[in-house]
């Protein structure tokens, strides 16, 4: 009887030690892996920056691939934080870059619903209107940016003026 009691006490201490060790291991782990992880929005942003650089070097196929990857992360970011104008801006931008002009316009307009004076959305939507040969709508976007004293205004104005010159 004493041998059985000693055996059960021994098993009890072994199990208790194992549980205690497991608990300590868990406590030494980072509290959340997400603390060390980039958000989907930030991952998409990094991919877009890289894609722009590749595009500038003429590496179109690689840049389109990155834009498509960014699109997936942006859609996820939009699910996590819906109706964010910056996310809509990038969703419009990457859709435009991969040739989905209708989706791009939808996302830009959704972004403007949230923040009508958003500089980047107004510039990019103006560029989309130029690409789709709707110069009057591009000029409306330029008018919105007129008093911002920003590079977005200067860029869109330059593109619109370049379009006028090329038609004559």
Steps between C-alpha positions, in 0.01 A plus 500: 500500500785739583670414170180588309466829686864590426449405137189723468674787677794459262265504195318801642826698540613400150173621348503817709857568391407445136201734526708764677775475236242534220347806665842663536575433134178667399574800718840544336344514152412837348149596607376516143667428172297781347699753704806415293311466175438766240140583429352397167485868406872548569591184308297627204663840525848344487400294195364811326820695564706213362267464202533872418879466497482197271255680273737798475772257387271361230442169677128502437422132553669494841331824605156372396560184702579709808198723443280188489657373822444840660137485394446184706649662810299818446175308476589330826588834658166637385323209671684575823452878484218573255446832326850639557574766234869408482414135437246604234769719344741208468221264387424747222867544418587129470183429301595779260853364471378150413247635251175475697387855431139447608601357838761772541240770446261334745766489773610858437139619523446301820807668644373843401168421668698460822741788447411733209822703521736197505790626289629171363156368412415819314828490309477130412134525405593793276769284339247223449265746331781603265581137419131437427482823295270693733704819521212713636472268803878518547473878505236470775749304711761770431254764617454313830879503548542865392553649848695214657842639402615140450693287256183305412358818345823568310522143370140485381525845341814397314330185369187690391708763323705227332177345374386831348832547318504148360153546346607805296 
